Amino acid sequence: MSDGGLNGARELLEALELLEAERAEATAAISALMRDFDGIVDSASGVGTDDEHDPEGATIAFERAQVAALLEQARGRLADLDLALARIEDGSYGSCERCGQPITAERLTARPAARTCIRCAVRPGRGSGRARGPG
Ligand SMILES: [Zn+2]
């Protein structure tokens, strides 16, 4: 019996449902963040100051930067989900994009947008400069 990888249509359908649910979540998060971002800009223009010396200006810039970072994160997640959905369509979903080995169903359930198998995921990437953990 071979384990790991998605062989059945049922597993694929479950993955598709998970991906679509996560995608809806990410899309909602993005529109909420965009509203936040617009709100910050609006209140800034409402005050009518564009002055560097205004302490409120610095706070607004900081808040905007934070929301922008969250937006970027959410967009990255959405892109990953879109890619996973595209891979379901072209039949390559469930294979590691680095080594080509099947990604275990367990990992895909936990992380439906996973692009690499667990081995490649824990293997430090080239030039990442990450400290080696114990073991
Ligand atoms: Zn791999």
Boltz pocket constraint, residues with backbone or C-beta under 6 A from the ligand:
constraints:
  - pocket:
      binder: B
      contacts: [[A, 96], [A, 97], [A, 98], [A, 99], [A, 100], [A, 101], [A, 116], [A, 117], [A, 118], [A, 119], [A, 120], [A, 121]]
      max_distance: 6.0
